[in-house]
Amino acid sequence: MPRNGDQNRIFGVYKTLCCEAEIVIGIGVLFPDCPNHKHLSTEWKYLSGIDPAGYELKPGKINLSDSVKRK
């Protein structure tokens, strides 16, 4: 399973194991940190059988309170 900082090899939809936050990520792009656990190890699970072009992402359990405070 890819981790944050790894280079993606398969275009598609991935979700974090910790918070179930989802992303669409292209080939060659580095996997980001989990939006809730910056600078910690994050595992990303590939969601097979999903067409990324028409998929509606689910934000997962993302704590937006920190980003709202910064604005």
N, CA, C and O atoms as a Tripos MOL2 file, in Angstrom:
@<TRIPOS>MOLECULE
protein
  284   283    71     0     0
PROTEIN
NO_CHARGES

@<TRIPOS>ATOM
      1 N           0.8420   -1.1670    0.0000 N.3       1 MET1
      2 CA          0.0000    0.0000    0.0000 C.3       1 MET1
      3 C           0.8950    1.2400    0.0000 C.2       1 MET1
      4 O           1.8520    1.3110    0.7710 O.2       1 MET1
      5 N           0.5900    2.2190   -0.8610 N.am      2 PRO2
      6 CA          1.4240    3.4240   -0.8870 C.3       2 PRO2
      7 C           1.2690    4.2750    0.3700 C.2       2 PRO2
      8 O           0.2310    4.2620    1.0320 O.2       2 PRO2
      9 N           2.3190    5.0030    0.6730 N.am      3 ARG3
     10 CA          2.3420    5.9040    1.8390 C.3       3 ARG3
     11 C           2.6280    7.3270    1.3580 C.2       3 ARG3
     12 O           3.0580    7.5420    0.2250 O.2       3 ARG3
     13 N           2.3800    8.2890    2.2430 N.am      4 ASN4
     14 CA          2.6850    9.6720    1.8820 C.3       4 ASN4
     15 C           4.1560    9.7770    1.5010 C.2       4 ASN4
     16 O           5.0270    9.2030    2.1540 O.2       4 ASN4
     17 N           4.4110   10.5200    0.4360 N.am      5 GLY5
     18 CA          5.7670   10.6670   -0.0820 C.3       5 GLY5
     19 C           6.1010    9.6920   -1.1900 C.2       5 GLY5
     20 O           7.0470    9.9300   -1.9420 O.2       5 GLY5
     21 N           5.3520    8.5920   -1.3220 N.am      6 ASP6
     22 CA          5.5690    7.6280   -2.4060 C.3       6 ASP6
     23 C           5.0350    8.2030   -3.7140 C.2       6 ASP6
     24 O           4.0890    8.9910   -3.7200 O.2       6 ASP6
     25 N           5.6510    7.8010   -4.8120 N.am      7 GLN7
     26 CA          5.1910    8.2210   -6.1340 C.3       7 GLN7
     27 C           4.0960    7.2760   -6.6120 C.2       7 GLN7
     28 O           4.2520    6.0560   -6.5590 O.2       7 GLN7
     29 N           2.9870    7.8470   -7.0790 N.am      8 ASN8
     30 CA          1.8570    7.0340   -7.5250 C.3       8 ASN8
     31 C           2.1610    6.3530   -8.8550 C.2       8 ASN8
     32 O           2.7790    6.9420   -9.7410 O.2       8 ASN8
     33 N           1.7210    5.1110   -8.9780 N.am      9 ARG9
     34 CA          1.9400    4.3290  -10.2030 C.3       9 ARG9
     35 C           0.6430    4.0190  -10.9440 C.2       9 ARG9
     36 O           0.6770    3.6380  -12.1140 O.2       9 ARG9
     37 N          -0.5010    4.1800  -10.2770 N.am     10 ILE10
     38 CA         -1.7920    3.8530  -10.8960 C.3      10 ILE10
     39 C          -2.7430    5.0400  -10.7160 C.2      10 ILE10
     40 O          -3.0870    5.3980   -9.5900 O.2      10 ILE10
     41 N          -3.1680    5.6500  -11.8340 N.am     11 PHE11
     42 CA         -4.1310    6.7460  -11.7760 C.3      11 PHE11
     43 C          -5.4240    6.2230  -11.1860 C.2      11 PHE11
     44 O          -5.9190    5.1710  -11.5930 O.2      11 PHE11
     45 N          -5.9770    6.9570  -10.2240 N.am     12 GLY12
     46 CA         -7.2400    6.5130   -9.6600 C.3      12 GLY12
     47 C          -7.6130    7.2050   -8.3700 C.2      12 GLY12
     48 O          -7.0330    8.2170   -7.9780 O.2      12 GLY12
     49 N          -8.6150    6.6120   -7.7190 N.am     13 VAL13
     50 CA         -9.1410    7.1250   -6.4590 C.3      13 VAL13
     51 C          -8.5020    6.3350   -5.3170 C.2      13 VAL13
     52 O          -8.4270    5.1070   -5.3600 O.2      13 VAL13
     53 N          -8.0460    7.0570   -4.3040 N.am     14 TYR14
     54 CA         -7.4240    6.4530   -3.1270 C.3      14 TYR14
     55 C          -8.0660    7.0560   -1.8790 C.2      14 TYR14
     56 O          -8.5780    8.1750   -1.9090 O.2      14 TYR14
     57 N          -8.0300    6.2940   -0.7740 N.am     15 LYS15
     58 CA         -8.5020    6.8430    0.4950 C.3      15 LYS15
     59 C          -7.5180    6.4950    1.5980 C.2      15 LYS15
     60 O          -6.8260    5.4790    1.5380 O.2      15 LYS15
     61 N          -7.4670    7.3590    2.6070 N.am     16 THR16
     62 CA         -6.5860    7.1090    3.7400 C.3      16 THR16
     63 C          -7.2090    6.0250    4.6140 C.2      16 THR16
     64 O          -8.4310    5.9320    4.7250 O.2      16 THR16
     65 N          -6.3770    5.2230    5.2200 N.am     17 LEU17
     66 CA         -6.8770    4.1910    6.1260 C.3      17 LEU17
     67 C          -7.3180    4.7880    7.4500 C.2      17 LEU17
     68 O          -8.2190    4.2590    8.1020 O.2      17 LEU17
     69 N          -6.6880    5.8900    7.8540 N.am     18 CYS18
     70 CA         -6.9900    6.4760    9.1600 C.3      18 CYS18
     71 C          -8.3080    7.2560    9.1760 C.2      18 CYS18
     72 O          -9.0820    7.1250   10.1250 O.2      18 CYS18
     73 N          -8.5740    8.0530    8.1590 N.am     19 CYS19
     74 CA         -9.7270    8.9630    8.1850 C.3      19 CYS19
     75 C         -10.6990    8.7700    7.0250 C.2      19 CYS19
     76 O         -11.7550    9.4000    6.9810 O.2      19 CYS19
     77 N         -10.3390    7.9040    6.0970 N.am     20 GLU20
     78 CA        -11.1500    7.6350    4.9080 C.3      20 GLU20
     79 C         -11.3390    8.8660    4.0260 C.2      20 GLU20
     80 O         -12.3200    8.9490    3.2870 O.2      20 GLU20
     81 N         -10.4110    9.8250    4.0950 N.am     21 ALA21
     82 CA        -10.4220   10.9620    3.1810 C.3      21 ALA21
     83 C          -9.9910   10.4580    1.8110 C.2      21 ALA21
     84 O          -9.0900    9.6230    1.7220 O.2      21 ALA21
     85 N         -10.6110   10.9450    0.7430 N.am     22 GLU22
     86 CA        -10.3510   10.4470   -0.6010 C.3      22 GLU22
     87 C          -9.6990   11.4990   -1.4830 C.2      22 GLU22
     88 O          -9.9090   12.7010   -1.3210 O.2      22 GLU22
     89 N          -8.8890   10.9980   -2.4350 N.am     23 ILE23
     90 CA         -8.2730   11.8550   -3.4450 C.3      23 ILE23
     91 C          -8.2940   11.1330   -4.7790 C.2      23 ILE23
     92 O          -8.3720    9.9050   -4.8320 O.2      23 ILE23
     93 N          -8.2260   11.8990   -5.8500 N.am     24 VAL24
     94 CA         -7.9100   11.3700   -7.1770 C.3      24 VAL24
     95 C          -6.4910   11.8230   -7.4420 C.2      24 VAL24
     96 O          -6.1780   13.0080   -7.3300 O.2      24 VAL24
     97 N          -5.6340   10.8800   -7.7940 N.am     25 ILE25
     98 CA         -4.2110   11.2060   -7.9330 C.3      25 ILE25
     99 C          -3.6750   10.5950   -9.2230 C.2      25 ILE25
    100 O          -3.9600    9.4450   -9.5570 O.2      25 ILE25
    101 N          -2.8940   11.3950   -9.9320 N.am     26 GLY26
    102 CA         -2.3350   10.9720  -11.2080 C.3      26 GLY26
    103 C          -1.0440   10.1950  -11.0680 C.2      26 GLY26
    104 O          -0.4400   10.1460   -9.9960 O.2      26 GLY26
    105 N          -0.6340    9.5900  -12.1630 N.am     27 ILE27
    106 CA          0.6100    8.8250  -12.2110 C.3      27 ILE27
    107 C           1.7890    9.7810  -12.0440 C.2      27 ILE27
    108 O           1.8260   10.8430  -12.6660 O.2      27 ILE27
    109 N           2.7420    9.4060  -11.2090 N.am     28 GLY28
    110 CA          3.9410   10.1950  -10.9860 C.3      28 GLY28
    111 C           3.8140   11.2420   -9.8930 C.2      28 GLY28
    112 O           4.8050   11.8640   -9.5120 O.2      28 GLY28
    113 N           2.6080   11.4440   -9.3870 N.am     29 VAL29
    114 CA          2.3780   12.4310   -8.3310 C.3      29 VAL29
    115 C           2.6910   11.7900   -6.9780 C.2      29 VAL29
    116 O           2.4110   10.6100   -6.7670 O.2      29 VAL29
    117 N           3.2730   12.5700   -6.0630 N.am     30 LEU30
    118 CA          3.5840   12.0590   -4.7310 C.3      30 LEU30
    119 C           2.3270   12.0590   -3.8680 C.2      30 LEU30
    120 O           1.5510   13.0140   -3.8880 O.2      30 LEU30
    121 N           2.1350   10.9940   -3.1200 N.am     31 PHE31
    122 CA          1.0050   10.9190   -2.2050 C.3      31 PHE31
    123 C           1.1950   11.9360   -1.0860 C.2      31 PHE31
    124 O           2.2870   12.0530   -0.5300 O.2      31 PHE31
    125 N           0.1280   12.6760   -0.7530 N.am     32 PRO32
    126 CA          0.2370   13.6920    0.2940 C.3      32 PRO32
    127 C           0.0740   13.1020    1.6900 C.2      32 PRO32
    128 O          -0.2430   11.9240    1.8530 O.2      32 PRO32
    129 N           0.2990   13.9500    2.6900 N.am     33 ASP33
    130 CA         -0.0230   13.5930    4.0710 C.3      33 ASP33
    131 C          -1.5410   13.5170    4.2020 C.2      33 ASP33
    132 O          -2.2680   14.0860    3.3880 O.2      33 ASP33
    133 N          -2.0030   12.8280    5.2020 N.am     34 CYS34
    134 CA         -3.4220   12.8380    5.5390 C.3      34 CYS34
    135 C          -3.7950   14.2640    5.9330 C.2      34 CYS34
    136 O          -3.0120   14.9220    6.6180 O.2      34 CYS34
    137 N          -4.9580   14.7640    5.5260 N.am     35 PRO35
    138 CA         -5.3350   16.1220    5.8970 C.3      35 PRO35
    139 C          -5.4880   16.3190    7.4070 C.2      35 PRO35
    140 O          -5.3920   17.4500    7.8840 O.2      35 PRO35
    141 N          -5.7220   15.2510    8.1660 N.am     36 ASN36
    142 CA         -5.8580   15.3420    9.6220 C.3      36 ASN36
    143 C          -4.5810   15.0390   10.3760 C.2      36 ASN36
    144 O          -4.4580   15.3990   11.5470 O.2      36 ASN36
    145 N          -3.6370   14.3910    9.7390 N.am     37 HIS37
    146 CA         -2.4350   13.9240   10.4330 C.3      37 HIS37
    147 C          -1.1860   14.3590    9.6740 C.2      37 HIS37
    148 O          -0.4200   13.5270    9.1880 O.2      37 HIS37
    149 N          -0.9950   15.6480    9.5810 N.am     38 LYS38
    150 CA          0.1610   16.1980    8.8700 C.3      38 LYS38
    151 C           1.4550   15.7000    9.5000 C.2      38 LYS38
    152 O           1.5790   15.6080   10.7210 O.2      38 LYS38
    153 N           2.4110   15.3830    8.6390 N.am     39 HIS39
    154 CA          3.7630   14.9700    9.0340 C.3      39 HIS39
    155 C           3.7940   13.6270    9.7640 C.2      39 HIS39
    156 O           4.7850   13.3030   10.4180 O.2      39 HIS39
    157 N           2.7170   12.8440    9.6590 N.am     40 LEU40
    158 CA          2.7150   11.4740   10.1850 C.3      40 LEU40
    159 C           2.5820   10.5110    9.0120 C.2      40 LEU40
    160 O           2.1510   10.9040    7.9280 O.2      40 LEU40
    161 N           2.9480    9.2690    9.2240 N.am     41 SER41
    162 CA          2.8450    8.2650    8.1800 C.3      41 SER41
    163 C           1.3830    8.0250    7.8170 C.2      41 SER41
    164 O           0.5400    7.8230    8.6910 O.2      41 SER41
    165 N           1.0940    8.0510    6.5140 N.am     42 THR42
    166 CA         -0.2680    7.8470    6.0230 C.3      42 THR42
    167 C          -0.2640    6.7520    4.9770 C.2      42 THR42
    168 O           0.5460    6.7870    4.0500 O.2      42 THR42
    169 N          -1.1490    5.7850    5.1070 N.am     43 GLU43
    170 CA         -1.3080    4.7550    4.0910 C.3      43 GLU43
    171 C          -2.5260    5.0850    3.2490 C.2      43 GLU43
    172 O          -3.5750    5.4640    3.7720 O.2      43 GLU43
    173 N          -2.3750    4.9370    1.9240 N.am     44 TRP44
    174 CA         -3.4400    5.2120    0.9680 C.3      44 TRP44
    175 C          -3.8640    3.9110    0.3070 C.2      44 TRP44
    176 O          -3.0330    3.1760   -0.2250 O.2      44 TRP44
    177 N          -5.1600    3.6320    0.3450 N.am     45 LYS45
    178 CA         -5.7030    2.4140   -0.2610 C.3      45 LYS45
    179 C          -6.3230    2.7460   -1.6110 C.2      45 LYS45
    180 O          -7.1410    3.6590   -1.7240 O.2      45 LYS45
    181 N          -5.9230    1.9880   -2.6410 N.am     46 TYR46
    182 CA         -6.4700    2.1610   -3.9870 C.3      46 TYR46
    183 C          -7.8920    1.6070   -4.0230 C.2      46 TYR46
    184 O          -8.1370    0.4850   -3.5790 O.2      46 TYR46
    185 N          -8.8220    2.3900   -4.5500 N.am     47 LEU47
    186 CA        -10.2110    1.9450   -4.6950 C.3      47 LEU47
    187 C         -10.3910    1.4710   -6.1320 C.2      47 LEU47
    188 O         -10.6490    2.2710   -7.0310 O.2      47 LEU47
    189 N         -10.2540    0.1740   -6.3380 N.am     48 SER48
    190 CA        -10.3030   -0.3860   -7.6860 C.3      48 SER48
    191 C         -11.7300   -0.3880   -8.2320 C.2      48 SER48
    192 O         -12.7030   -0.3780   -7.4780 O.2      48 SER48
    193 N         -11.8250   -0.4020   -9.5450 N.am     49 GLY49
    194 CA        -13.1220   -0.4900  -10.2080 C.3      49 GLY49
    195 C         -13.9020    0.8130  -10.2090 C.2      49 GLY49
    196 O         -15.1020    0.8080  -10.4840 O.2      49 GLY49
    197 N         -13.2530    1.9230   -9.9090 N.am     50 ILE50
    198 CA        -13.9260    3.2240   -9.8790 C.3      50 ILE50
    199 C         -13.3600    4.0900  -10.9920 C.2      50 ILE50
    200 O         -12.1430    4.2140  -11.1310 O.2      50 ILE50
    201 N         -14.2450    4.6920  -11.7890 N.am     51 ASP51
    202 CA        -13.8310    5.6190  -12.8320 C.3      51 ASP51
    203 C         -13.5950    6.9860  -12.1860 C.2      51 ASP51
    204 O         -14.5550    7.6320  -11.7660 O.2      51 ASP51
    205 N         -12.3380    7.4420  -12.0940 N.am     52 PRO52
    206 CA        -12.0450    8.7120  -11.4290 C.3      52 PRO52
    207 C         -12.7200    9.9130  -12.0870 C.2      52 PRO52
    208 O         -12.9790   10.9190  -11.4250 O.2      52 PRO52
    209 N         -13.0070    9.8130  -13.3920 N.am     53 ALA53
    210 CA        -13.5770   10.9500  -14.1210 C.3      53 ALA53
    211 C         -14.9810   11.2990  -13.6410 C.2      53 ALA53
    212 O         -15.3540   12.4720  -13.6300 O.2      53 ALA53
    213 N         -15.7600   10.3010  -13.2470 N.am     54 GLY54
    214 CA        -17.1290   10.5690  -12.8520 C.3      54 GLY54
    215 C         -17.4130   10.3200  -11.3880 C.2      54 GLY54
    216 O         -18.5720   10.2990  -10.9740 O.2      54 GLY54
    217 N         -16.3610   10.1300  -10.5930 N.am     55 TYR55
    218 CA        -16.5410    9.7840   -9.1840 C.3      55 TYR55
    219 C         -16.6780   11.0250   -8.3240 C.2      55 TYR55
    220 O         -15.9070   11.9730   -8.4720 O.2      55 TYR55
    221 N         -17.6520   11.0270   -7.4240 N.am     56 GLU56
    222 CA        -17.8120   12.1330   -6.4840 C.3      56 GLU56
    223 C         -17.0500   11.7940   -5.2110 C.2      56 GLU56
    224 O         -17.3890   10.8490   -4.4980 O.2      56 GLU56
    225 N         -16.0070   12.5880   -4.9370 N.am     57 LEU57
    226 CA        -15.1610   12.3310   -3.7760 C.3      57 LEU57
    227 C         -15.9130   12.5510   -2.4830 C.2      57 LEU57
    228 O         -16.7500   13.4470   -2.3750 O.2      57 LEU57
    229 N         -15.6000   11.7120   -1.4960 N.am     58 LYS58
    230 CA        -16.1300   11.8760   -0.1480 C.3      58 LYS58
    231 C         -15.0130   12.4530    0.7130 C.2      58 LYS58
    232 O         -13.9130   11.9010    0.7320 O.2      58 LYS58
    233 N         -15.2650   13.5440    1.4210 N.am     59 PRO59
    234 CA        -14.1800   14.1790    2.1760 C.3      59 PRO59
    235 C         -13.6850   13.3690    3.3620 C.2      59 PRO59
    236 O         -12.6050   13.6620    3.8740 O.2      59 PRO59
    237 N         -14.4130   12.3760    3.8190 N.am     60 GLY60
    238 CA        -13.9690   11.6040    4.9720 C.3      60 GLY60
    239 C         -14.1290   12.3910    6.2520 C.2      60 GLY60
    240 O         -14.9250   13.3270    6.3310 O.2      60 GLY60
    241 N         -13.3750   12.0060    7.2330 N.am     61 LYS61
    242 CA        -13.4570   12.6380    8.5500 C.3      61 LYS61
    243 C         -12.3690   13.6950    8.6650 C.2      61 LYS61
    244 O         -11.4300   13.5410    9.4450 O.2      61 LYS61
    245 N         -12.4920   14.7640    7.8940 N.am     62 ILE62
    246 CA        -11.4670   15.7950    7.8750 C.3      62 ILE62
    247 C         -11.8270   16.8980    8.8530 C.2      62 ILE62
    248 O         -12.9390   17.4260    8.8320 O.2      62 ILE62
    249 N         -10.8860   17.2350    9.7010 N.am     63 ASN63
    250 CA        -11.0740   18.3080   10.6630 C.3      63 ASN63
    251 C         -10.7050   19.6240    9.9850 C.2      63 ASN63
    252 O          -9.5240   19.9150    9.7930 O.2      63 ASN63
    253 N         -11.6990   20.4120    9.6260 N.am     64 LEU64
    254 CA        -11.4500   21.6640    8.9230 C.3      64 LEU64
    255 C         -11.2870   22.8400    9.8810 C.2      64 LEU64
    256 O         -11.0430   23.9580    9.4260 O.2      64 LEU64
    257 N         -11.4130   22.6320   11.1680 N.am     65 SER65
    258 CA        -11.3640   23.7380   12.1110 C.3      65 SER65
    259 C         -10.0390   24.4970   12.0570 C.2      65 SER65
    260 O         -10.0350   25.7200   12.1940 O.2      65 SER65
    261 N          -8.9220   23.8100   11.8630 N.am     66 ASP66
    262 CA         -7.6270   24.4840   11.7750 C.3      66 ASP66
    263 C          -7.5270   25.3670   10.5460 C.2      66 ASP66
    264 O          -7.0260   26.4880   10.6320 O.2      66 ASP66
    265 N          -7.9990   24.8780    9.3920 N.am     67 SER67
    266 CA         -7.9170   25.6770    8.1700 C.3      67 SER67
    267 C          -8.8600   26.8600    8.2180 C.2      67 SER67
    268 O          -8.5530   27.9070    7.6490 O.2      67 SER67
    269 N          -9.9980   26.7250    8.8790 N.am     68 VAL68
    270 CA        -10.9460   27.8320    8.9960 C.3      68 VAL68
    271 C         -10.3580   28.9310    9.8740 C.2      68 VAL68
    272 O         -10.5410   30.1140    9.5910 O.2      68 VAL68
    273 N          -9.6560   28.5510   10.9320 N.am     69 LYS69
    274 CA         -9.0510   29.5210   11.8540 C.3      69 LYS69
    275 C          -7.9820   30.3610   11.1750 C.2      69 LYS69
    276 O          -7.7980   31.5280   11.5200 O.2      69 LYS69
    277 N          -7.2680   29.7730   10.2010 N.am     70 ARG70
    278 CA         -6.1620   30.4690    9.5420 C.3      70 ARG70
    279 C          -6.6380   31.5610    8.6060 C.2      70 ARG70
    280 O          -5.8760   32.4840    8.3180 O.2      70 ARG70
    281 N          -7.8580   31.4950    8.1230 N.am     71 LYS71
    282 CA         -8.3660   32.4610    7.1330 C.3      71 LYS71
    283 C          -8.7560   33.7540    7.7550 C.2      71 LYS71
    284 O          -9.2010   34.6660    7.0570 O.2      71 LYS71
@<TRIPOS>BOND
     1     1     2 1
     2     2     3 1
     3     3     4 2
     4     3     5 am
     5     5     6 1
     6     6     7 1
     7     7     8 2
     8     7     9 am
     9     9    10 1
    10    10    11 1
    11    11    12 2
    12    11    13 am
    13    13    14 1
    14    14    15 1
    15    15    16 2
    16    15    17 am
    17    17    18 1
    18    18    19 1
    19    19    20 2
    20    19    21 am
    21    21    22 1
    22    22    23 1
    23    23    24 2
    24    23    25 am
    25    25    26 1
    26    26    27 1
    27    27    28 2
    28    27    29 am
    29    29    30 1
    30    30    31 1
    31    31    32 2
    32    31    33 am
    33    33    34 1
    34    34    35 1
    35    35    36 2
    36    35    37 am
    37    37    38 1
    38    38    39 1
    39    39    40 2
    40    39    41 am
    41    41    42 1
    42    42    43 1
    43    43    44 2
    44    43    45 am
    45    45    46 1
    46    46    47 1
    47    47    48 2
    48    47    49 am
    49    49    50 1
    50    50    51 1
    51    51    52 2
    52    51    53 am
    53    53    54 1
    54    54    55 1
    55    55    56 2
    56    55    57 am
    57    57    58 1
    58    58    59 1
    59    59    60 2
    60    59    61 am
    61    61    62 1
    62    62    63 1
    63    63    64 2
    64    63    65 am
    65    65    66 1
    66    66    67 1
    67    67    68 2
    68    67    69 am
    69    69    70 1
    70    70    71 1
    71    71    72 2
    72    71    73 am
    73    73    74 1
    74    74    75 1
    75    75    76 2
    76    75    77 am
    77    77    78 1
    78    78    79 1
    79    79    80 2
    80    79    81 am
    81    81    82 1
    82    82    83 1
    83    83    84 2
    84    83    85 am
    85    85    86 1
    86    86    87 1
    87    87    88 2
    88    87    89 am
    89    89    90 1
    90    90    91 1
    91    91    92 2
    92    91    93 am
    93    93    94 1
    94    94    95 1
    95    95    96 2
    96    95    97 am
    97    97    98 1
    98    98    99 1
    99    99   100 2
   100    99   101 am
   101   101   102 1
   102   102   103 1
   103   103   104 2
   104   103   105 am
   105   105   106 1
   106   106   107 1
   107   107   108 2
   108   107   109 am
   109   109   110 1
   110   110   111 1
   111   111   112 2
   112   111   113 am
   113   113   114 1
   114   114   115 1
   115   115   116 2
   116   115   117 am
   117   117   118 1
   118   118   119 1
   119   119   120 2
   120   119   121 am
   121   121   122 1
   122   122   123 1
   123   123   124 2
   124   123   125 am
   125   125   126 1
   126   126   127 1
   127   127   128 2
   128   127   129 am
   129   129   130 1
   130   130   131 1
   131   131   132 2
   132   131   133 am
   133   133   134 1
   134   134   135 1
   135   135   136 2
   136   135   137 am
   137   137   138 1
   138   138   139 1
   139   139   140 2
   140   139   141 am
   141   141   142 1
   142   142   143 1
   143   143   144 2
   144   143   145 am
   145   145   146 1
   146   146   147 1
   147   147   148 2
   148   147   149 am
   149   149   150 1
   150   150   151 1
   151   151   152 2
   152   151   153 am
   153   153   154 1
   154   154   155 1
   155   155   156 2
   156   155   157 am
   157   157   158 1
   158   158   159 1
   159   159   160 2
   160   159   161 am
   161   161   162 1
   162   162   163 1
   163   163   164 2
   164   163   165 am
   165   165   166 1
   166   166   167 1
   167   167   168 2
   168   167   169 am
   169   169   170 1
   170   170   171 1
   171   171   172 2
   172   171   173 am
   173   173   174 1
   174   174   175 1
   175   175   176 2
   176   175   177 am
   177   177   178 1
   178   178   179 1
   179   179   180 2
   180   179   181 am
   181   181   182 1
   182   182   183 1
   183   183   184 2
   184   183   185 am
   185   185   186 1
   186   186   187 1
   187   187   188 2
   188   187   189 am
   189   189   190 1
   190   190   191 1
   191   191   192 2
   192   191   193 am
   193   193   194 1
   194   194   195 1
   195   195   196 2
   196   195   197 am
   197   197   198 1
   198   198   199 1
   199   199   200 2
   200   199   201 am
   201   201   202 1
   202   202   203 1
   203   203   204 2
   204   203   205 am
   205   205   206 1
   206   206   207 1
   207   207   208 2
   208   207   209 am
   209   209   210 1
   210   210   211 1
   211   211   212 2
   212   211   213 am
   213   213   214 1
   214   214   215 1
   215   215   216 2
   216   215   217 am
   217   217   218 1
   218   218   219 1
   219   219   220 2
   220   219   221 am
   221   221   222 1
   222   222   223 1
   223   223   224 2
   224   223   225 am
   225   225   226 1
   226   226   227 1
   227   227   228 2
   228   227   229 am
   229   229   230 1
   230   230   231 1
   231   231   232 2
   232   231   233 am
   233   233   234 1
   234   234   235 1
   235   235   236 2
   236   235   237 am
   237   237   238 1
   238   238   239 1
   239   239   240 2
   240   239   241 am
   241   241   242 1
   242   242   243 1
   243   243   244 2
   244   243   245 am
   245   245   246 1
   246   246   247 1
   247   247   248 2
   248   247   249 am
   249   249   250 1
   250   250   251 1
   251   251   252 2
   252   251   253 am
   253   253   254 1
   254   254   255 1
   255   255   256 2
   256   255   257 am
   257   257   258 1
   258   258   259 1
   259   259   260 2
   260   259   261 am
   261   261   262 1
   262   262   263 1
   263   263   264 2
   264   263   265 am
   265   265   266 1
   266   266   267 1
   267   267   268 2
   268   267   269 am
   269   269   270 1
   270   270   271 1
   271   271   272 2
   272   271   273 am
   273   273   274 1
   274   274   275 1
   275   275   276 2
   276   275   277 am
   277   277   278 1
   278   278   279 1
   279   279   280 2
   280   279   281 am
   281   281   282 1
   282   282   283 1
   283   283   284 2
@<TRIPOS>SUBSTRUCTURE
     1 MET1         2 RESIDUE 1 A MET
     2 PRO2         6 RESIDUE 1 A PRO
     3 ARG3        10 RESIDUE 1 A ARG
     4 ASN4        14 RESIDUE 1 A ASN
     5 GLY5        18 RESIDUE 1 A GLY
     6 ASP6        22 RESIDUE 1 A ASP
     7 GLN7        26 RESIDUE 1 A GLN
     8 ASN8        30 RESIDUE 1 A ASN
     9 ARG9        34 RESIDUE 1 A ARG
    10 ILE10       38 RESIDUE 1 A ILE
    11 PHE11       42 RESIDUE 1 A PHE
    12 GLY12       46 RESIDUE 1 A GLY
    13 VAL13       50 RESIDUE 1 A VAL
    14 TYR14       54 RESIDUE 1 A TYR
    15 LYS15       58 RESIDUE 1 A LYS
    16 THR16       62 RESIDUE 1 A THR
    17 LEU17       66 RESIDUE 1 A LEU
    18 CYS18       70 RESIDUE 1 A CYS
    19 CYS19       74 RESIDUE 1 A CYS
    20 GLU20       78 RESIDUE 1 A GLU
    21 ALA21       82 RESIDUE 1 A ALA
    22 GLU22       86 RESIDUE 1 A GLU
    23 ILE23       90 RESIDUE 1 A ILE
    24 VAL24       94 RESIDUE 1 A VAL
    25 ILE25       98 RESIDUE 1 A ILE
    26 GLY26      102 RESIDUE 1 A GLY
    27 ILE27      106 RESIDUE 1 A ILE
    28 GLY28      110 RESIDUE 1 A GLY
    29 VAL29      114 RESIDUE 1 A VAL
    30 LEU30      118 RESIDUE 1 A LEU
    31 PHE31      122 RESIDUE 1 A PHE
    32 PRO32      126 RESIDUE 1 A PRO
    33 ASP33      130 RESIDUE 1 A ASP
    34 CYS34      134 RESIDUE 1 A CYS
    35 PRO35      138 RESIDUE 1 A PRO
    36 ASN36      142 RESIDUE 1 A ASN
    37 HIS37      146 RESIDUE 1 A HIS
    38 LYS38      150 RESIDUE 1 A LYS
    39 HIS39      154 RESIDUE 1 A HIS
    40 LEU40      158 RESIDUE 1 A LEU
    41 SER41      162 RESIDUE 1 A SER
    42 THR42      166 RESIDUE 1 A THR
    43 GLU43      170 RESIDUE 1 A GLU
    44 TRP44      174 RESIDUE 1 A TRP
    45 LYS45      178 RESIDUE 1 A LYS
    46 TYR46      182 RESIDUE 1 A TYR
    47 LEU47      186 RESIDUE 1 A LEU
    48 SER48      190 RESIDUE 1 A SER
    49 GLY49      194 RESIDUE 1 A GLY
    50 ILE50      198 RESIDUE 1 A ILE
    51 ASP51      202 RESIDUE 1 A ASP
    52 PRO52      206 RESIDUE 1 A PRO
    53 ALA53      210 RESIDUE 1 A ALA
    54 GLY54      214 RESIDUE 1 A GLY
    55 TYR55      218 RESIDUE 1 A TYR
    56 GLU56      222 RESIDUE 1 A GLU
    57 LEU57      226 RESIDUE 1 A LEU
    58 LYS58      230 RESIDUE 1 A LYS
    59 PRO59      234 RESIDUE 1 A PRO
    60 GLY60      238 RESIDUE 1 A GLY
    61 LYS61      242 RESIDUE 1 A LYS
    62 ILE62      246 RESIDUE 1 A ILE
    63 ASN63      250 RESIDUE 1 A ASN
    64 LEU64      254 RESIDUE 1 A LEU
    65 SER65      258 RESIDUE 1 A SER
    66 ASP66      262 RESIDUE 1 A ASP
    67 SER67      266 RESIDUE 1 A SER
    68 VAL68      270 RESIDUE 1 A VAL
    69 LYS69      274 RESIDUE 1 A LYS
    70 ARG70      278 RESIDUE 1 A ARG
    71 LYS71      282 RESIDUE 1 A LYS
